[in-house]
């Protein structure tokens, strides 16, 4: 099938074990694939260059800023963002093509994708019925929507006030390449978020230190259905809860460093 007038961008660092799956799923969908790497040393760049000549380096400054930069390199007004651990399945690719079959004036400003957790231990990329699902805007018209330059937050904002339309189909989210890597990501995010809190003058209480991790475990394991991912889901829920406690402790530490107790 012919490529769509659609730019796709992916930000990454050291994603050699997952990136090929992500980029293979994009074959034939786009004629403008942009990769922004922040210093890979594991073969990620070789994989990226097998799929596109548009591979760029930018030192890491935060999720939002990396994505704003990557978006600025895109050639088309319609843009799709994927993380380096998210694989488009056939049904959602058909939904994306259906959007481009519509007249321009009939399209929404942004479309949300159903990004569904898939365990590294699972036999296939097809998510199970109860696997955790995150619905978030990723396909958008950058004349009407886009990312903001935030170190922590990287959600598409729709500037005309309209609501995103959710596409049918799934994106497989291979969120973990190892437990050690998962903890590194949680720790890094906790540090960024704590710094953001401290700079904004937020000072979380002892009560929040106790309550947040408990609530976060309940939310992730039961409400967000990590229980459906087996033992891996339990470990992830516990680790995310620990990350909440770590974020609060780091915020206190950062406030002390800044002299704003």
Secondary structure by P-SEA (a helix, b strand, c coil): cccccbbbbbbbccccccaaaaaaaacccccbbbbbbcccccaaaaaaaacccbbbbbccccaaaaaaaaaaaccccbbbbbcccccccaaaaaaaaaaaaccccccccbbbbbbbbbbccccccccccccbbbbbbccccccccccccccccccccccccbbbbbbcbbbbbcccccaaaaaaaaaaaaaaaaaaaaaacccccaaaaacaaaaaaaaaacccccccccaaaaaaaaaaaaaaaaaaaaaaaaaaaaccc
